[in-house]
């Protein structure tokens, strides 16, 4: 009898902005470091991390509601907010791809 091979395990993470679960590689990691909260594009920086979509609407929601600070278990400083808002400014602002935030009919 041949054994069934299972597919490769794909780690899942939840966006702290819209709470949608996706593959880890599809989200942007933010990490709390001694120098403050940083965007971790490599996904390898040490420290407590949180994940967000690469869409402005998720970032705005996470910063406005405080879910990012709660997930990282830190108080976001003015420098942290400025750095994150600068990164957020270059992100697309539509959520049509995932349907997140779309009204359910």
N, CA, C and O atoms as a printed pandas DataFrame, in Angstrom:
     atom_number atom_name residue_name chain_id  residue_number  x_coord  y_coord  z_coord
0              1         N          UNK        A               1    0.819   -1.175    0.000
1              2        CA          UNK        A               1    0.000    0.000    0.000
2              3         C          UNK        A               1    0.870    1.247    0.000
3              4         O          UNK        A               1    1.844    1.351    0.745
4              5         N          UNK        A               2    0.502    2.169   -0.835
5              6        CA          UNK        A               2    1.237    3.441   -0.899
6              7         C          UNK        A               2    0.684    4.405    0.148
7              8         O          UNK        A               2   -0.527    4.497    0.349
8              9         N          UNK        A               3    1.587    5.113    0.803
9             10        CA          UNK        A               3    1.162    6.104    1.789
10            11         C          UNK        A               3    0.719    7.373    1.078
11            12         O          UNK        A               3    1.293    7.769    0.063
12            13         N          UNK        A               4   -0.313    8.003    1.628
13            14        CA          UNK        A               4   -0.749    9.279    1.092
14            15         C          UNK        A               4    0.204   10.357    1.575
15            16         O          UNK        A               4    0.543   10.418    2.757
16            17         N          UNK        A               5    0.628   11.195    0.665
17            18        CA          UNK        A               5    1.497   12.301    1.044
18            19         C          UNK        A               5    0.645   13.534    1.289
19            20         O          UNK        A               5   -0.199   13.910    0.476
20            21         N          UNK        A               6    0.891   14.141    2.420
21            22        CA          UNK        A               6    0.182   15.374    2.723
22            23         C          UNK        A               6    0.968   16.531    2.129
23            24         O          UNK        A               6    2.186   16.452    1.968
24            25         N          UNK        A               7    0.262   17.604    1.806
25            26        CA          UNK        A               7    0.914   18.795    1.282
26            27         C          UNK        A               7    1.767   19.457    2.352
27            28         O          UNK        A               7    1.644   19.164    3.541
28            29         N          UNK        A               8    2.616   20.337    1.912
29            30        CA          UNK        A               8    3.502   21.041    2.829
30            31         C          UNK        A               8    2.671   21.939    3.746
31            32         O          UNK        A               8    1.711   22.575    3.312
32            33         N          UNK        A               9    3.056   21.976    5.012
33            34        CA          UNK        A               9    2.363   22.795    5.997
34            35         C          UNK        A               9    2.586   24.277    5.691
35            36         O          UNK        A               9    3.723   24.713    5.507
36            37         N          UNK        A              10    1.501   25.047    5.637
37            38        CA          UNK        A              10    1.581   26.485    5.397
38            39         C          UNK        A              10    1.120   27.189    6.671
39            40         O          UNK        A              10   -0.052   27.090    7.035
40            41         N          UNK        A              11    2.031   27.907    7.361
41            42        CA          UNK        A              11    1.645   28.590    8.588
42            43         C          UNK        A              11    0.585   29.652    8.328
43            44         O          UNK        A              11    0.662   30.388    7.344
44            45         N          UNK        A              12   -0.395   29.728    9.205
45            46        CA          UNK        A              12   -1.482   30.686    9.079
46            47         C          UNK        A              12   -1.338   31.771   10.140
47            48         O          UNK        A              12   -0.924   31.493   11.266
48            49         N          UNK        A              13   -1.682   33.013    9.779
49            50        CA          UNK        A              13   -1.676   34.127   10.716
50            51         C          UNK        A              13   -2.943   34.943   10.504
51            52         O          UNK        A              13   -3.569   34.866    9.447
52            53         N          UNK        A              14   -3.314   35.717   11.505
53            54        CA          UNK        A              14   -4.519   36.530   11.449
54            55         C          UNK        A              14   -4.154   38.002   11.378
55            56         O          UNK        A              14   -3.332   38.478   12.161
56            57         N          UNK        A              15   -4.759   38.724   10.447
57            58        CA          UNK        A              15   -4.562   40.165   10.310
58            59         C          UNK        A              15   -5.222   40.843   11.503
59            60         O          UNK        A              15   -6.397   40.595   11.773
60            61         N          UNK        A              16   -4.488   41.699   12.229
61            62        CA          UNK        A              16   -5.061   42.360   13.394
62            63         C          UNK        A              16   -5.985   43.503   13.000
63            64         O          UNK        A              16   -6.669   44.067   13.854
64            65         N          UNK        A              17   -6.014   43.852   11.716
65            66        CA          UNK        A              17   -6.914   44.902   11.251
66            67         C          UNK        A              17   -8.297   44.383   10.923
67            68         O          UNK        A              17   -9.294   44.936   11.385
68            69         N          UNK        A              18   -8.369   43.314   10.122
69            70        CA          UNK        A              18   -9.670   42.797    9.673
70            71         C          UNK        A              18   -9.986   41.408   10.227
71            72         O          UNK        A              18  -11.085   40.899   10.005
72            73         N          UNK        A              19   -9.056   40.792   10.935
73            74        CA          UNK        A              19   -9.211   39.478   11.568
74            75         C          UNK        A              19   -9.411   38.342   10.571
75            76         O          UNK        A              19  -10.019   37.324   10.903
76            77         N          UNK        A              20   -8.903   38.509    9.352
77            78        CA          UNK        A              20   -8.968   37.441    8.358
78            79         C          UNK        A              20   -7.709   36.594    8.477
79            80         O          UNK        A              20   -6.611   37.132    8.623
80            81         N          UNK        A              21   -7.857   35.272    8.417
81            82        CA          UNK        A              21   -6.730   34.362    8.514
82            83         C          UNK        A              21   -6.234   34.011    7.122
83            84         O          UNK        A              21   -7.003   33.592    6.257
84            85         N          UNK        A              22   -4.925   34.191    6.920
85            86        CA          UNK        A              22   -4.289   33.904    5.638
86            87         C          UNK        A              22   -2.942   33.243    5.877
87            88         O          UNK        A              22   -2.492   33.109    7.015
88            89         N          UNK        A              23   -2.305   32.830    4.784
89            90        CA          UNK        A              23   -0.950   32.291    4.878
90            91         C          UNK        A              23   -0.012   33.388    5.383
91            92         O          UNK        A              23   -0.152   34.556    5.018
92            93         N          UNK        A              24    0.921   33.005    6.209
93            94        CA          UNK        A              24    1.859   33.940    6.828
94            95         C          UNK        A              24    2.549   34.833    5.799
95            96         O          UNK        A              24    2.732   36.025    6.047
96            97         N          UNK        A              25    2.929   34.285    4.666
97            98        CA          UNK        A              25    3.651   35.026    3.629
98            99         C          UNK        A              25    2.805   36.086    2.938
99           100         O          UNK        A              25    3.356   36.959    2.268
100          101         N          UNK        A              26    1.477   36.038    3.081
101          102        CA          UNK        A              26    0.603   37.009    2.436
102          103         C          UNK        A              26    0.370   38.244    3.301
103          104         O          UNK        A              26   -0.305   39.181    2.875
104          105         N          UNK        A              27    0.919   38.250    4.501
105          106        CA          UNK        A              27    0.718   39.360    5.424
106          107         C          UNK        A              27    2.048   40.044    5.730
107          108         O          UNK        A              27    3.115   39.461    5.534
108          109         N          UNK        A              28    1.976   41.278    6.209
109          110        CA          UNK        A              28    3.160   42.048    6.597
110          111         C          UNK        A              28    3.334   41.912    8.105
111          112         O          UNK        A              28    2.389   42.125    8.864
112          113         N          UNK        A              29    4.538   41.559    8.536
113          114        CA          UNK        A              29    4.805   41.388    9.968
114          115         C          UNK        A              29    5.331   42.679   10.556
115          116         O          UNK        A              29    6.186   43.345    9.972
116          117         N          UNK        A              30    4.807   43.021   11.718
117          118        CA          UNK        A              30    5.330   44.129   12.510
118          119         C          UNK        A              30    5.874   43.525   13.780
119          120         O          UNK        A              30    5.286   42.598   14.336
120          121         N          UNK        A              31    6.999   44.048   14.244
121          122        CA          UNK        A              31    7.652   43.460   15.398
122          123         C          UNK        A              31    8.032   44.555   16.385
123          124         O          UNK        A              31    8.422   45.657   15.999
124          125         N          UNK        A              32    7.909   44.228   17.662
125          126        CA          UNK        A              32    8.288   45.129   18.734
126          127         C          UNK        A              32    9.755   44.867   19.077
127          128         O          UNK        A              32   10.105   43.780   19.537
128          129         N          UNK        A              33   10.606   45.863   18.852
129          130        CA          UNK        A              33   12.034   45.751   19.148
130          131         C          UNK        A              33   12.393   46.771   20.221
131          132         O          UNK        A              33   11.575   47.636   20.535
132          133         N          UNK        A              34   13.588   46.696   20.789
133          134        CA          UNK        A              34   14.003   47.721   21.754
134          135         C          UNK        A              34   14.040   49.126   21.142
135          136         O          UNK        A              34   13.947   50.112   21.873
136          137         N          UNK        A              35   14.175   49.235   19.813
137          138        CA          UNK        A              35   14.182   50.525   19.128
138          139         C          UNK        A              35   12.782   50.997   18.760
139          140         O          UNK        A              35   12.633   52.074   18.183
140          141         N          UNK        A              36   11.762   50.223   19.075
141          142        CA          UNK        A              36   10.386   50.586   18.749
142          143         C          UNK        A              36    9.757   49.568   17.818
143          144         O          UNK        A              36   10.355   48.536   17.515
144          145         N          UNK        A              37    8.553   49.863   17.369
145          146        CA          UNK        A              37    7.827   48.966   16.467
146          147         C          UNK        A              37    8.369   49.160   15.055
147          148         O          UNK        A              37    8.468   50.287   14.568
148          149         N          UNK        A              38    8.719   48.054   14.404
149          150        CA          UNK        A              38    9.305   48.078   13.061
150          151         C          UNK        A              38    8.522   47.171   12.123
151          152         O          UNK        A              38    7.921   46.184   12.548
152          153         N          UNK        A              39    8.538   47.522   10.835
153          154        CA          UNK        A              39    7.988   46.648    9.802
154          155         C          UNK        A              39    9.072   45.627    9.493
155          156         O          UNK        A              39   10.210   45.991    9.200
156          157         N          UNK        A              40    8.716   44.352    9.559
157          158        CA          UNK        A              40    9.669   43.262    9.338
158          159         C          UNK        A              40    9.331   42.554    8.033
159          160         O          UNK        A              40    8.581   41.579    8.024
160          161         N          UNK        A              41    9.883   43.047    6.939
161          162        CA          UNK        A              41    9.587   42.458    5.632
162          163         C          UNK        A              41   10.218   41.089    5.454
163          164         O          UNK        A              41    9.756   40.305    4.625
164          165         N          UNK        A              42   11.274   40.781    6.222
165          166        CA          UNK        A              42   11.912   39.477    6.117
166          167         C          UNK        A              42   11.187   38.421    6.945
167          168         O          UNK        A              42   11.279   37.228    6.654
168          169         N          UNK        A              43   10.463   38.860    7.981
169          170        CA          UNK        A              43    9.768   37.924    8.856
170          171         C          UNK        A              43   10.692   37.204    9.815
171          172         O          UNK        A              43   10.313   36.176   10.377
172          173         N          UNK        A              44   11.905   37.723   10.018
173          174        CA          UNK        A              44   12.901   37.024   10.826
174          175         C          UNK        A              44   13.425   37.815   12.023
175          176         O          UNK        A              44   14.243   37.301   12.787
176          177         N          UNK        A              45   12.971   39.050   12.200
177          178        CA          UNK        A              45   13.453   39.826   13.341
178          179         C          UNK        A              45   12.960   39.206   14.641
179          180         O          UNK        A              45   11.827   38.729   14.712
180          181         N          UNK        A              46   13.806   39.208   15.672
181          182        CA          UNK        A              46   13.356   38.666   16.958
182          183         C          UNK        A              46   12.407   39.637   17.658
183          184         O          UNK        A              46   12.529   40.853   17.512
184          185         N          UNK        A              47   11.486   39.100   18.399
185          186        CA          UNK        A              47   10.552   39.930   19.155
186          187         C          UNK        A              47    9.114   39.539   18.892
187          188         O          UNK        A              47    8.815   38.733   18.010
188          189         N          UNK        A              48    8.240   40.125   19.672
189          190        CA          UNK        A              48    6.816   39.843   19.536
190          191         C          UNK        A              48    6.297   40.458   18.246
191          192         O          UNK        A              48    6.549   41.629   17.964
192          193         N          UNK        A              49    5.579   39.677   17.474
193          194        CA          UNK        A              49    5.106   40.142   16.176
194          195         C          UNK        A              49    3.594   40.166   16.059
195          196         O          UNK        A              49    2.878   39.508   16.813
196          197         N          UNK        A              50    3.132   40.942   15.093
197          198        CA          UNK        A              50    1.717   41.005   14.722
198          199         C          UNK        A              50    1.676   41.128   13.200
199          200         O          UNK        A              50    2.653   41.549   12.580
200          201         N          UNK        A              51    0.559   40.765   12.609
201          202        CA          UNK        A              51    0.461   40.717   11.158
202          203         C          UNK        A              51   -0.687   41.575   10.649
203          204         O          UNK        A              51   -1.747   41.653   11.269
204          205         N          UNK        A              52   -0.453   42.224    9.494
205          206        CA          UNK        A              52   -1.461   43.048    8.830
206          207         C          UNK        A              52   -1.427   42.776    7.332
207          208         O          UNK        A              52   -0.388   42.419    6.777
208          209         N          UNK        A              53   -2.597   42.952    6.676
209          210        CA          UNK        A              53   -2.634   42.916    5.218
210          211         C          UNK        A              53   -1.787   44.054    4.669
211          212         O          UNK        A              53   -1.431   44.978    5.400
212          213         N          UNK        A              54   -1.474   43.989    3.414
213          214        CA          UNK        A              54   -0.743   45.093    2.786
214          215         C          UNK        A              54   -1.734   46.080    2.159
215          216         O          UNK        A              54   -1.534   46.557    1.043
216          217         N          UNK        A              55   -2.801   46.372    2.901
217          218        CA          UNK        A              55   -3.833   47.311    2.457
218          219         C          UNK        A              55   -4.013   48.396    3.500
219          220         O          UNK        A              55   -4.038   48.130    4.702
220          221         N          UNK        A              56   -4.137   49.607    3.028
221          222        CA          UNK        A              56   -4.237   50.755    3.918
222          223         C          UNK        A              56   -5.417   50.651    4.874
223          224         O          UNK        A              56   -5.303   51.065    6.028
224          225         N          UNK        A              57   -6.533   50.116    4.432
225          226        CA          UNK        A              57   -7.725   50.041    5.291
226          227         C          UNK        A              57   -7.459   49.192    6.539
227          228         O          UNK        A              57   -7.930   49.538    7.623
228          229         N          UNK        A              58   -6.727   48.107    6.411
229          230        CA          UNK        A              58   -6.401   47.271    7.577
230          231         C          UNK        A              58   -5.464   48.012    8.529
231          232         O          UNK        A              58   -5.620   47.935    9.747
232          233         N          UNK        A              59   -4.500   48.722    7.973
233          234        CA          UNK        A              59   -3.555   49.470    8.802
234          235         C          UNK        A              59   -4.270   50.581    9.560
235          236         O          UNK        A              59   -4.033   50.779   10.751
236          237         N          UNK        A              60   -5.155   51.312    8.858
237          238        CA          UNK        A              60   -5.899   52.391    9.515
238          239         C          UNK        A              60   -6.749   51.846   10.655
239          240         O          UNK        A              60   -6.787   52.420   11.744
240          241         N          UNK        A              61   -7.422   50.748   10.400
241          242        CA          UNK        A              61   -8.274   50.128   11.422
242          243         C          UNK        A              61   -7.449   49.672   12.622
243          244         O          UNK        A              61   -7.846   49.886   13.768
244          245         N          UNK        A              62   -6.308   49.048   12.365
245          246        CA          UNK        A              62   -5.470   48.534   13.455
246          247         C          UNK        A              62   -4.876   49.657   14.296
247          248         O          UNK        A              62   -4.748   49.521   15.513
248          249         N          UNK        A              63   -4.514   50.765   13.656
249          250        CA          UNK        A              63   -3.952   51.895   14.403
250          251         C          UNK        A              63   -5.040   52.674   15.137
251          252         O          UNK        A              63   -4.839   53.113   16.270
252          253         N          UNK        A              64   -6.185   52.842   14.493
253          254        CA          UNK        A              64   -7.276   53.625   15.085
254          255         C          UNK        A              64   -7.899   52.923   16.280
255          256         O          UNK        A              64   -8.127   53.548   17.316
256          257         N          UNK        A              65   -8.174   51.643   16.150
257          258        CA          UNK        A              65   -8.834   50.892   17.224
258          259         C          UNK        A              65   -7.866   50.405   18.291
259          260         O          UNK        A              65   -8.301   49.943   19.346
260          261         N          UNK        A              66   -6.574   50.497   18.044
261          262        CA          UNK        A              66   -5.589   50.063   19.019
262          263         C          UNK        A              66   -5.333   48.565   19.032
263          264         O          UNK        A              66   -4.690   48.056   19.950
264          265         N          UNK        A              67   -5.828   47.851   18.025
265          266        CA          UNK        A              67   -5.623   46.400   18.014
266          267         C          UNK        A              67   -4.160   46.036   17.769
267          268         O          UNK        A              67   -3.691   44.996   18.232
268          269         N          UNK        A              68   -3.442   46.887   17.045
269          270        CA          UNK        A              68   -2.015   46.618   16.814
270          271         C          UNK        A              68   -1.242   46.737   18.121
271          272         O          UNK        A              68   -0.448   45.856   18.452
272          273         N          UNK        A              69   -1.464   47.806   18.860
273          274        CA          UNK        A              69   -0.776   47.990   20.146
274          275         C          UNK        A              69   -1.119   46.856   21.110
275          276         O          UNK        A              69   -0.255   46.378   21.845
276          277         N          UNK        A              70   -2.371   46.433   21.104
277          278        CA          UNK        A              70   -2.799   45.343   21.987
278          279         C          UNK        A              70   -2.143   44.025   21.586
279          280         O          UNK        A              70   -1.729   43.250   22.448
280          281         N          UNK        A              71   -2.048   43.769   20.281
281          282        CA          UNK        A              71   -1.430   42.526   19.805
282          283         C          UNK        A              71    0.063   42.486   20.124
283          284         O          UNK        A              71    0.612   41.429   20.435
284          285         N          UNK        A              72    0.715   43.647   20.045
285          286        CA          UNK        A              72    2.146   43.706   20.337
286          287         C          UNK        A              72    2.433   43.875   21.823
287          288         O          UNK        A              72    3.574   43.745   22.266
288          289         N          UNK        A              73    1.388   44.165   22.581
289          290        CA          UNK        A              73    1.502   44.397   24.034
290          291         C          UNK        A              73    2.449   45.542   24.360
291          292         O          UNK        A              73    3.280   45.445   25.264
292          293         N          UNK        A              74    2.306   46.641   23.597
293          294        CA          UNK        A              74    3.112   47.841   23.828
294          295         C          UNK        A              74    2.226   49.075   23.680
295          296         O          UNK        A              74    1.115   49.006   23.155
296          297         N          UNK        A              75    2.742   50.192   24.152
297          298        CA          UNK        A              75    2.128   51.491   23.914
298          299         C          UNK        A              75    2.874   52.094   22.727
299          300         O          UNK        A              75    4.091   52.271   22.790
300          301         N          UNK        A              76    2.164   52.412   21.651
301          302        CA          UNK        A              76    2.814   52.965   20.467
302          303         C          UNK        A              76    3.224   54.411   20.740
303          304         O          UNK        A              76    2.406   55.225   21.169
304          305         N          UNK        A              77    4.496   54.724   20.488
305          306        CA          UNK        A              77    4.996   56.076   20.685
306          307         C          UNK        A              77    4.700   56.919   19.445
307          308         O          UNK        A              77    4.258   56.397   18.422
308          309         N          UNK        A              78    4.943   58.213   19.544
309          310        CA          UNK        A              78    4.746   59.104   18.404
310          311         C          UNK        A              78    5.682   58.719   17.257
311          312         O          UNK        A              78    5.298   58.794   16.090
312          313         N          UNK        A              79    6.915   58.306   17.588
313          314        CA          UNK        A              79    7.860   57.858   16.554
314          315         C          UNK        A              79    7.356   56.594   15.863
315          316         O          UNK        A              79    7.449   56.466   14.643
316          317         N          UNK        A              80    6.819   55.659   16.656
317          318        CA          UNK        A              80    6.265   54.425   16.087
318          319         C          UNK        A              80    5.128   54.749   15.120
319          320         O          UNK        A              80    5.083   54.237   14.002
320          321         N          UNK        A              81    4.213   55.609   15.568
321          322        CA          UNK        A              81    3.065   55.975   14.725
322          323         C          UNK        A              81    3.515   56.660   13.444
323          324         O          UNK        A              81    2.988   56.376   12.369
324          325         N          UNK        A              82    4.486   57.560   13.553
325          326        CA          UNK        A              82    4.985   58.254   12.359
326          327         C          UNK        A              82    5.609   57.266   11.380
327          328         O          UNK        A              82    5.368   57.355   10.176
328          329         N          UNK        A              83    6.401   56.332   11.878
329          330        CA          UNK        A              83    7.061   55.334   11.033
330          331         C          UNK        A              83    6.022   54.428   10.361
331          332         O          UNK        A              83    6.135   54.127    9.173
332          333         N          UNK        A              84    5.017   53.999   11.119
333          334        CA          UNK        A              84    3.986   53.122   10.564
334          335         C          UNK        A              84    3.096   53.854    9.568
335          336         O          UNK        A              84    2.698   53.278    8.556
336          337         N          UNK        A              85    2.780   55.113    9.843
337          338        CA          UNK        A              85    1.954   55.885    8.909
338          339         C          UNK        A              85    2.707   56.185    7.615
339          340         O          UNK        A              85    2.099   56.253    6.547
340          341         N          UNK        A              86    4.023   56.365    7.704
341          342        CA          UNK        A              86    4.819   56.566    6.489
342          343         C          UNK        A              86    4.801   55.305    5.626
343          344         O          UNK        A              86    4.702   55.393    4.402
344          345         N          UNK        A              87    4.895   54.139    6.254
345          346        CA          UNK        A              87    4.829   52.880    5.509
346          347         C          UNK        A              87    3.417   52.687    4.940
347          348         O          UNK        A              87    3.252   52.240    3.805
348          349         N          UNK        A              88    2.408   53.026    5.740
349          350        CA          UNK        A              88    1.014   52.867    5.326
350          351         C          UNK        A              88    0.681   53.756    4.126
351          352         O          UNK        A              88   -0.174   53.394    3.318
352          353         N          UNK        A              89    1.333   54.905    3.997
353          354        CA          UNK        A              89    1.031   55.849    2.925
354          355         C          UNK        A              89    1.301   55.283    1.537
355          356         O          UNK        A              89    0.702   55.742    0.563
356          357         N          UNK        A              90    2.183   54.304    1.424
357          358        CA          UNK        A              90    2.497   53.737    0.107
358          359         C          UNK        A              90    1.673   52.484   -0.204
359          360         O          UNK        A              90    1.837   51.887   -1.267
360          361         N          UNK        A              91    0.796   52.085    0.709
361          362        CA          UNK        A              91   -0.013   50.881    0.501
362          363         C          UNK        A              91   -1.279   51.204   -0.291
363          364         O          UNK        A              91   -1.791   52.321   -0.217
364          365         N          UNK        A              92   -1.787   50.222   -1.055
365          366        CA          UNK        A              92   -3.064   50.428   -1.758
366          367         C          UNK        A              92   -4.200   50.562   -0.750
367          368         O          UNK        A              92   -4.150   49.973    0.330
368          369         N          UNK        A              93   -5.230   51.342   -1.105
369          370        CA          UNK        A              93   -6.293   51.573   -0.143
370          371         C          UNK        A              93   -7.615   50.916   -0.501
371          372         O          UNK        A              93   -8.636   51.270    0.089
372          373         N          UNK        A              94   -7.647   49.990   -1.424
373          374        CA          UNK        A              94   -8.915   49.306   -1.685
374          375         C          UNK        A              94   -8.882   47.904   -1.128
375          376         O          UNK        A              94   -7.829   47.266   -1.121
376          377         N          UNK        A              95  -10.039   47.401   -0.650
377          378        CA          UNK        A              95  -10.089   46.027   -0.172
378          379         C          UNK        A              95  -10.953   45.146   -1.054
379          380         O          UNK        A              95  -11.587   44.216   -0.556
380          381         N          UNK        A              96  -10.993   45.406   -2.319
381          382        CA          UNK        A              96  -11.811   44.617   -3.228
382          383         C          UNK        A              96  -11.276   43.196   -3.416
383          384         O          UNK        A              96  -12.054   42.284   -3.693
384          385         N          UNK        A              97   -9.958   42.989   -3.269
385          386        CA          UNK        A              97   -9.378   41.660   -3.480
386          387         C          UNK        A              97   -9.919   40.619   -2.517
387          388         O          UNK        A              97  -10.314   39.531   -2.935
388          389         N          UNK        A              98   -9.940   40.949   -1.207
389          390        CA          UNK        A              98  -10.333   39.953   -0.230
390          391         C          UNK        A              98  -11.785   40.073    0.162
391          392         O          UNK        A              98  -12.356   39.140    0.727
392          393         N          UNK        A              99  -12.394   41.219   -0.132
393          394        CA          UNK        A              99  -13.777   41.424    0.257
394          395         C          UNK        A              99  -13.904   41.805    1.713
395          396         O          UNK        A              99  -15.019   41.859    2.231
396          397         N          UNK        A             100  -12.801   42.071    2.396
397          398        CA          UNK        A             100  -12.853   42.445    3.792
398          399         C          UNK        A             100  -13.546   43.782    3.923
399          400         O          UNK        A             100  -13.246   44.719    3.183
400          401         N          UNK        A             101  -14.456   43.874    4.844
401          402        CA          UNK        A             101  -15.171   45.113    5.068
402          403         C          UNK        A             101  -16.339   45.319    4.140
403          404         O          UNK        A             101  -17.058   46.310    4.267
404          405         N          UNK        A             102  -16.551   44.404    3.201
405          406        CA          UNK        A             102  -17.677   44.532    2.286
406          407         C          UNK        A             102  -18.956   44.139    3.015
407          408         O          UNK        A             102  -18.967   43.171    3.775
408          409         N          UNK        A             103  -20.042   44.894    2.785
409          410        CA          UNK        A             103  -21.302   44.563    3.452
410          411         C          UNK        A             103  -21.838   43.222    2.981
411          412         O          UNK        A             103  -21.786   42.903    1.793
412          413         N          UNK        A             104  -22.348   42.448    3.911
413          414        CA          UNK        A             104  -22.925   41.141    3.566
414          415         C          UNK        A             104  -24.392   41.301    3.229
415          416         O          UNK        A             104  -25.150   41.894    3.996
416          417         N          UNK        A             105  -24.792   40.776    2.087
417          418        CA          UNK        A             105  -26.203   40.849    1.669
418          419         C          UNK        A             105  -26.845   39.516    1.769
419          420         O          UNK        A             105  -28.029   39.377    1.461
